[in-house]
């Protein structure tokens, strides 16, 4: 049946019907994805120890159904007709429909153009590479992991090739997480950031006050977990998280899962690391607020979905850092915090507490890094990934390159590969081009924060009263409700009127941390 020919000159009503059936098909695939997400959340939060095999089968089945729904050939046929209409210049399709068609095409091509053999090869490799990585990290044996990493890079090249990015495989890897972003643009932003950030980090690393501050933080001990939970629920509720459409539970690694009317967040509690649970929860709540702010009636369609990893991360970081590490925030919450933990905070002045919340300390481990050092950990990984993909760096030379860059950027050299090149899980899953999103997210957060403060006067005073509604409203209007209308770069330009730049992040970091510790 040749449907394309039968609608060579589609009427408006036909176009509308086609667009509606496209959205219905996208929603179906998305809904199946949310079932997968829920099963995954449950696996990490609730799963009894001997139920893993059954869960793996359930997840495989839903993944299969989801893939079939997302690759339904009917989607391809509908898209072809709608694209024909759009290019005919008959003005039957508005800008929203244009976004839907563009983004549906992107997803459909990604889902259908990869050969099934490549997909299963990657799944097999990822499973084997994970075990090889875990063993190599435990035994400090990079050579045992190297062949798996080489295969992953080869697969990533072939994947890029299949999608038409054969000449720019690393750009493809980045674009996968952040549409429209390239390695060249990222490199230019990161170089500028590095120039401003390294001197600040060196000064902070040499600061006796910062060192004393990091030691003082370790005096925060014996924080009852139930009371911690109570406090973070109050904080996240004040931030605007709607607990009638989401919840927070405990898992080994904090995450945020879900979409639309059901957002599942997790954190983890440690009696002697109370700020860890709190700030993890605030971070995930930033993700959750973004998901809750996407237009619910458009759920499952491009305009009801997040704009990419960097924008998502900008939302979590903005709440975690710019908001929750501010003086104004603690002006409001400190009395309640003291009420719950009067004994534990004895001898801790307001200034001590504020400093504990803004501790900086150099570390070799990315996931333990504070918000100043964190960016350098990302710059290091980006530089290495880029050279691996350009062919300038061979996998076998990676540990040495890591040590060199670690010295240059962090001023620290890992004594073993276990705490150096082998520390992250990402590469064992072939997740290249993913790390840059974290740092781009920090830049976007700082630029949005600068713009929000210029557009909405008195935000700090709001925070001092525990009122976050005007900030959330601004984010809803400018970021959340846009869905996938803009790429990250377009969104920043649209909202701030400026190109994305590291300048706001540098200014923010200097303002907060130099004044505190230097
Ligand atoms: Zn995050």
Boltz pocket constraint, residues with backbone or C-beta under 6 A from the ligand:
constraints:
  - pocket:
      binder: B
      contacts: [[A, 283], [A, 287], [A, 312], [A, 313], [A, 316]]
      max_distance: 6.0
